């Protein structure tokens, strides 16, 4: 009989990598399987924003904890992901946006996010790069960004140091229940594990199907673009009331423009094509907020996938009816909250009481329209 | 330039312009787009408007003839436009004098030419060091000499062409420094002799250079370019038959300009953008789209021709362009199969007759892996992001196994050139450790195809007109 690992994690993004890391540090013998290199899908190509002002209200307590984790990544991850902690501003340019912003900021504040509504003039003091056109802004001191493309490099080193058996470029074709364990059919042969975590981002849906669970996951195809390196034009993370802009300048000078404008693509093919009108629309929004950006040139645009459940809340917890099997993913603003939520799942698997509740998928398996508690 | 047509051709060099002309002759409505103010591509570049032209130069003769044919045709030429986005449909977006313009057609021909390859050495980023192809732009388009005392170095036929161009324009060539030796040239000679006119031209260059007593250092490479803030000295080093240094640097030349090139790399960005199947073919310059005999890629409606689809030189590019023009006419339903095959047959034959010359010429310019392997750890590979070789080796040690991962680990290729300058060499460095170029792959194709200014792209707009999508859930 071949070696049996205590835990097998399928999917090497920020969720899978974090579960694997904390489970291994908790004493488990862990194997991680990733079809490509670590953190090269959503976890490596997202905008890196660590903001409360685009986070779902129900996730604010988690995101606050996760923000603290990102800010201290050097301590627990041990490797640099280029995290910058700074102020964040969510702008309203029209009365309708001001109303939306005030309402949303209020809800997020109730959930614990320290967001204040400030005047346009005050916003310009906080961010001198702003145009004078904002009526009001949501100001949050808990904001910032990471350098998403460094995520894989950082986690890879940390996982190896933690003794995780790392299988990159190792696609999994299926999982079967077998004598109280799971048999994972990989391109490198069948691997056996006692417990299993499915952490495949938008691929959670086909992964759950291996175990007979049908959970529809919507795939969002988010467009992003980046400027060449330019002289400093901003010092905060800037968004707008409805969440369709994220803008920040990295220490090396490039400005990343995101916000979730949709590109063409799907789960099978990834982000296939960027739509020029939407790139231009997103850029107009960015330049409307930070006028000095007009003088820059676009160096590159790309697309990253984002997973969304029916209620747009996470799928994180034990699988109903299948002992020792778990799912972890589909967290809205998943990069921001990922390390904390995935660590909670690791604690659950290690039989420790998680500090905050998980998000089991039982609620999503009820027939459509039967009502959810989320 | 909004609107519809039957065929869009991107790139008005020998390949693209001929494809456009042939397709137009068969009744297609053709839009031909190029970034330059006029057709001709790199090889038949026209002098910048307003500058005197030497009508007797061969590239001017061929280029002027092509420009005249285009002028007399009903091809819709849209020059001075920088294509930045190509999406399915096909829709091409370009920045022109009036901002962003889009045009659509069911068929697209990519004829985007090649980029130059410089295998890095210490000091290659000093002002005063430029590529051989850049030197031809200065000489042909701007009628400007690269410097007062010029060293011309690297490999392949461009060496003699650039050196002769400088001499003809009244400049001084301190030396030609050729990685190849007389033996390699002699080996290529029989194939080169298959095109007597071009061989004679090459001999003409050689004679012109000999009459000026320009020293030629065969089997030498550049050990370093040195100077305070700009090029002052070039240090030469003997190389072996694989292009790797094989002794201590022996010669130092005083020079204020070094024109250096180690061949060309196909600019296959559009076929990569569409995820067409590609093959690694060192003789053709690197990664090239897999084509049928007529220029069709694996993506329906997308054709690729000229040096951007694999290095063969100008004459095969012209013929390949004509063949692709016929294929486009056939695919558009304007040319019956029999007529298409009949028209294509003699062109295919002609191109075959040029193959020996094209291969010999491309062979002299192919990447020399030993030359790349010999790059020192501190030498900058990615000049946009200042990534030295040591960081690429460190990325391999940290687990990078393909070029996209290498990019994430190091920022190599993330700058304004998006890896057009460094990509081939960076991939070769990684491939030497991983095992093969196929294993490390190529950088994912993404827009913009060239950097574009936000100001020009966004134009004037009203905030209320930005089509902002619905808010995300709270």
Interface residues (C-beta under 8 A of the other chain):
Chain A: X37 X40 X44 X54 X56 X57 X93 X94 X100 X104 X107 X133 X149 X150 X152 X153 X156 X157 X168 X169 X227 X228 X229 X240 X241 X242 X243 X244 X252 X260 X261 X262 X264 X272 X273 X274 X275 X276 X277 X278 X279 X280 X281 X283 X284 X285 X286 X287 X288 X293 X294 X295 X296 X297 X298 X299 X300 X301 X302 X312 X332
Chain B: X84 X85 X87 X88 X91 X93 X100 X102 X275 X398 X399 X400 X401 X402 X404 X405 X407 X408 X409 X411 X414 X415 X416 X418 X444 X446 X447 X448 X451 X452 X453 X454 X455 X457 X458 X461 X463 X464 X466 X467 X468 X469 X470 X471 X472 X473 X474
